[in-house]
Structure formats: C-alpha cells, structure tokens
C-alpha cells in the first residue's frame, strides 16, 4: 500500500550556518507524534507511532544532517558551503510534507522539489522566506 512518487528535479540547499540547528530540529521531529503517518495498532488503539517509511532508529542516531536526511530517504551531498539534495531513494510518499515544512526555514530561498505521483500528478514543493508551499503542476502542449 502507499502512493508511489518519483522526484524528477530538485534544487535544495542548506548553508553551513544552518546545518547544526537544522539537524537538531530534524531530530526533534521524532517527538511530534501527531504528525506521524505510520504506527502500530492493537485492538484499534495506537500503541506506537512513527513517520511513514522512515527509519526512526537511523534518524535518532544521526550525527550529521546528511545522515538524518538519509533516514527520511533523501540523499544529500556536502561541500564547503553546505548540503545539497541530490535525489530521493524511496518509493512511497510518506510524511514528506511535514519534513519539508519543518526544514523550510533552513533551505535557501528559491529551492524546489518537483515530484510526479503514480497517477501522473505533478507538484512542486517550493521554498521561500522559510515557508514550504506545495504547487500543483500541469503539463501543457504548446
């Protein structure tokens, strides 16, 4: 089950001066159980919560921002200026909107992630002024 996605294009950069606070913020999301889409149930009651498709142990043990994003299935590379998104190595849409809303204040303005869903729906997460905005995209013949 789940909704398959492919990241078609991305331009997300987090500068060095934001990496430490971004890592701390990303790791602290593990306490935000009300935004978690995954969980274990017994008798119809929730007994455990986690972010859908995320390696929660890897997130908890992450020592770097690159490692923390890997737990969320996003591969970042690091250079002398900061970290940059290279690709998404997951298959399914999970709690990604929450991830990007949380990380938006640390992402350089003008950043974006273009996604296509399994039903050919296109959208883009855009990052400006510390906010993540989801915009629907349409293919048009010109």
Rosetta blueprint (number, residue, H / E / L):
1 X L
2 X L
3 X L
4 X E
5 X E
6 X E
7 X E
8 X E
9 X E
10 X E
11 X E
12 X L
13 X E
14 X E
15 X E
16 X H
17 X H
18 X H
19 X H
20 X H
21 X H
22 X H
23 X H
24 X H
25 X H
26 X H
27 X H
28 X H
29 X H
30 X H
31 X H
32 X L
33 X H
34 X H
35 X H
36 X L
37 X L
38 X E
39 X E
40 X E
41 X E
42 X E
43 X L
44 X L
45 X E
46 X E
47 X E
48 X E
49 X E
50 X E
51 X L
52 X L
53 X L
54 X L
55 X L
56 X H
57 X H
58 X H
59 X H
60 X H
61 X H
62 X L
63 X L
64 X L
65 X H
66 X H
67 X H
68 X H
69 X H
70 X H
71 X H
72 X L
73 X L
74 X E
75 X E
76 X E
77 X E
78 X E
79 X L
80 X L
81 X L
82 X E
83 X E
84 X E
85 X E
86 X E
87 X E
88 X E
89 X L
90 X L
91 X L
92 X E
93 X L
94 X L
95 X L
96 X H
97 X H
98 X H
99 X H
100 X H
101 X H
102 X H
103 X H
104 X H
105 X H
106 X H
107 X L
108 X L
109 X L
110 X L
111 X E
112 X E
113 X E
114 X E
115 X E
116 X E
117 X E
118 X L
119 X L
120 X L
121 X L
122 X E
123 X E
124 X E
125 X E
126 X E
127 X E
128 X E
129 X L
130 X L
131 X E
132 X E
133 X E
134 X E
135 X E
136 X E
137 X E
138 X L
139 X L
140 X L
141 X L
142 X L
